[in-house]
Amino acid sequence: MKILSISTRGNELKFYLFEMDDQSIIANGIISRIGLEDSSYSISFGSENITEHVEFRDYNDVANILFDKLVTLNIINSSIDINGIGFRVVHGGSKYVDSVFVNDKVIQDIGDLSDFAPSYNDSISLAMRSFRKIFPDIPMVAVFDTAFNQTISEENYLYPLPLDWYEKYGIRKYGFYGTSHKYVTKKVSEILGRNDFKLISCHLGNGGSVSAIENMKVIDTSMGFTPLSGIMMGTRSGDIDPSIIPYIMKKEGLNVGEVIDELNNNSGIYGLSQYSGDMLEILEECNKGNENAIRAKNKFVRSVADYIGKYYVLLGGVDVIAFTAGIGENSVQIRREICEKLACLGVKLDLDINNHIGEMIKISTDDSKIQVYVIPTKEELMVAMDTEKLIKNR
Ligand code: ADP
């Protein structure tokens, strides 16, 4: 079975074409500047990498041209070869607790949630509408980043705010990166050979999310109403005192949108280091003794360890801590420093094994009270797997 997995952000669409029999990638690529001047696409398949400037006026062009290219490059014979399309949707509100087949109502609901996930929900709903119009016979599935978090109890998803804000406007914790945490949870259950475990899953990339999971279900997660809260991230602040917002508006003469923009794009590792939001660059600077970089790195490690401590208490103990995404999969140093802060919980890393990068591996010692794993995440594959599952169970 061949499944196309699609995600969008603003004017950009990423795609992966999977052969589900062995979960291999047949082709993947990116379409950039959709609806803008200088739009282009890049595609990789086998040993080929092609980049070309092509006019993509809208998502109708994207759907038509992408399939044309897949055929002319002999990746598929015709659109009939594609058994399903999975769309990664950032926000499904409270309504979508699992993946669903795409229909007009689903597309409408996703578009209506655009205020909650600007540049994500609007673009993916446009993409869905076009692909559905042009390829009505291909089954299509929406996979929600919020869905895996829908098992969080009211006690954990409600904010201590006037209750009618929740009732009238849906102000509550939704959490994000559910697709990644779901994949990690699935892999941990395969490794342990059981579903009854307590897991803290740490997705540490440019964005970051830590989730507490018990018996395959999310109990709590660090991101909230939007992806701005939780742990410190590449350019996002994570949790802060909201009173800072009006104070800095007054001091710097900024409007609320400008301050939120600062919190999203000029804060976190970038903000504190005054250098970069990219952990690899920060670690290089740390080695040169750059004090701001060291401060930012230390604060990041602290913020992740704090969430792990909080979730250890919430879960009443933990069987497995898993690290994933760019930093979690690749940074030997950050994993080590986080785990050093968890020594009081009985976490012990095998420092030699921790040197391995980019593979699924247990990095804790045999006598560690909590098993620590690196689990490379595959969100695009998870989208394709959910799509395949729904199609097969139809
Ligand atoms: P996203 O998908 O959210 O854009 P990624 O999961 O690709 O992010 O993670 C990007 C982050 O991972 C960047 O901060 C990058 O510097 C960091 N990263 C990648 N490789 C390494 C490495 N070897 N050491 C430390 N950080 C790394």
Boltz pocket constraint, residues with backbone or C-beta under 6 A from the ligand:
constraints:
  - pocket:
      binder: B
      contacts: [[A, 204], [A, 205], [A, 206], [A, 207], [A, 234], [A, 277], [A, 278], [A, 279], [A, 280], [A, 281], [A, 283], [A, 325], [A, 326], [A, 327], [A, 330], [A, 331], [A, 332]]
      max_distance: 6.0
